[in-house]
Amino acid sequence: MEKIMVQFTIPGLTAAQYEKVWEELREAGHEHPKGMIHHYGGYVGNNWLIIEIWESEELFNEFGKILTPFLDKHGVPKTQPIVLDLHYIYDHTSADSSV
């Protein structure tokens, strides 16, 4: 399977909304989404930037079906992610950093 990187830029998302979605995902038993390797989130200007690394686009799409109702519940603006095939990953904790 080819690993992918997913980037979301979400205008107007607040830290409170972001934290609430993660809190409810954990409570619902989705603390460790199948296939998600890394998740990073932070502000860039007035936007929330999220970068994720996934084992495959299929697993990312499966989790999207779980995630969407939580996002809708908290009024998170809908955005189209950028999905890229990864060519290389550097991970200082692993001897094999290739994809």
Protein Blocks (a to p, Z undefined) as FASTA:
>chain_A
ZZdddddddehiafklmmmmmmmmmmnopabgghiabdcdddehjbccdddddfbfklmm
mmmmmmmmmmmmnopacddddddddfbdcdfkbfblcZZ
